Amino acid sequence: MGVNHCAHSPGRVGRAMPFSFTTTRVEFPSRGVSCRGWFYQPDNAPLPGCVVMAHGFGASPDGPLGQTASRFAEAGLAALIFD
């Protein structure tokens, strides 16, 4: 399972400095089936909440679901996307 380190700074006005985040490939069992996905962990965020998102049709971290997860992580919320 690979780990990617990302740092984004979209430069939006009126927004606090975004968190950098780490993306980790994850795997977990559910009713006898192995689920795989990506976990977006904001760096240095105190006790982040977590948003769980599932696509269902071969989601990739490069698509809209991954882009949304990145935005949550930049805002200081962890995100789990899986298929």
KADANOR-V881041 format. One record per backbone hydrogen bond with DSSP energy under -1.0 kcal/mol. NH is the residue of the N-H (numbers start at 1). CO is the residue of the C=O. If there is no record, write none. Layout:
nh;co
NH;CO
NH;CO
//
This chain:
nh;co
4;23
6;21
15;12
19;74
21;6
22;41
23;4
24;39
25;2
26;37
28;35
30;33
33;30
35;28
37;26
38;81
39;24
40;79
41;22
43;20
51;78
53;80
55;82
63;60
67;63
68;64
69;65
70;66
71;67
72;68
73;69
74;70
75;71
76;73
77;72
78;49
79;40
80;51
81;38
82;53
83;36
//
